[in-house]
Amino acid sequence: MPHVVVYNLNPDDFEDAKIEKIEAALSEAFRATPELNLRGTNTSFSFPKDPTIGSGNVPIFIIVEILFEKPARTLEVRRRLAKNLGCRFVAVMNEWRRVPDLKVAVKRFDPEKDGFWDFGTNSHTL
């Protein structure tokens, strides 16, 4: 399950309806990338609040973590996902404010090389 972290939202962006719209838009970007073989419900989200962010004039970063490396998830697919995430994010944010700068990073993750443990599937090893 990939995990998406959106950094540097301003305080006004944290209304429940706005966060729900952002999650829906980003989930749709995953569903629109069939090579990932994911459904939108297979993605989790975090929106950390930074008390130093007081305006909408700071860059926003979207980081995709724990996207397991698989043969179909090529560099081109990850680039397309990054662009799709960014475009959908900007489109939904434009409903209430302008995004001054946005960076999207889709990280590869290989549990055999990077280390991974999942309580949900490995809880019998406690």
N, C-alpha and C positions, 0 to 999 in steps of 0.2 A: 504494500500500500504506500504510494508516494505521500509525502507530507509537504505541504506548501506553506511557506512562511512569507507574510507580507509585512515588510518593515516600513516605518515612517509615515503611517497614516496620521492625519491630524485629528484633534479631538472631535471635530464635527463628523468625521467619517465613521465613528464608532456607534452610530445609531443602529439598532437591530435590523431595521429594514435595509439599510445601506450595506451592512456586512452580509446579509442574506443575498442581496443582489450580486455582490462581489463573488461570493462562494458559488452562486449559480453560474455566473459567467465563466469563472475559472474551471468549474466542473465540466461545462460544455466544451471548453477547449480540449480537455482530456478525451471526452467522448468523440470529438471531431478528429481525433488522431487514432485511426483504427489499428495502426501497427503496435500501439501500446497494449492493446487487448485489455483495456480497463473500462470500467463503468464509472460514472461520476461518484457513485457511492463508495468506490474503492479509494477515495482520496480524503485525507484529513487536512485541516487548515489551522493555522495559528495567526493571530493578529496582535503581536506584542504592542503594548502601549508604552511609548517613550515619553516621560513627563517633560523632556526638553523640547519636544516638537510642539510648537504653538501656532504654526502657520502652515499653509499649503505650499510653501516655496522651497521645500526640501525634496531631494530625490527620493523616489520610492523604489524599493528593491523587492522583487519577487524571487524567492529561492525555492527550487524544487529539490527536496532531499529524499533519500531512500527510494529512488526509482531504480529498481533492480536492473542490472545490465543483462540484456537478452539480445540474441542475434538480430531481431527485427528492429531493435531500438538503436538505429544507426545515428551517426552524427547528423545526417540530413533530417532524420525524424525528430531528433532532439532540438535542432534549430527551428524546425517548423513548429514544434510545440511551443518553444520559447516565444516565437513571433505571435502565434495564435493566442497564447496567454496574455501577452502584452497588448495586443490589439483589442481583445475582448475586455480587458481590464480598463483600458482608456475609454472605450465606448461606454461602459457602465458608469465610470467616474464622471464622464462629461455630462451626465444627467444632473449633477449638483456642483461640480467644480472642475477646473482645468488641472490637468496633471503636468507639472512643470518639467519633470524629468523622470524617466522610468528605466530601470535595468532589470532584465530577467535572466536568471541562470538556472539551467536544468543540469543538475549534477548526476553523473553516473554513480551507481553503487553496486559493488560486487561483494556479497556477504562472505564469500570464500576468501577474499583478500582484505576486506575492511573490518571484519568482525561484526557479528549480528546475533542477537538472541531475541526471541519473541515469546513472551509469557503465555500468550494465547495458544501457541502450538507446542511450546517446550515446557509447560508448567509441570509435567510429570518428572522433570529432572531437578526439581527443587529439593 
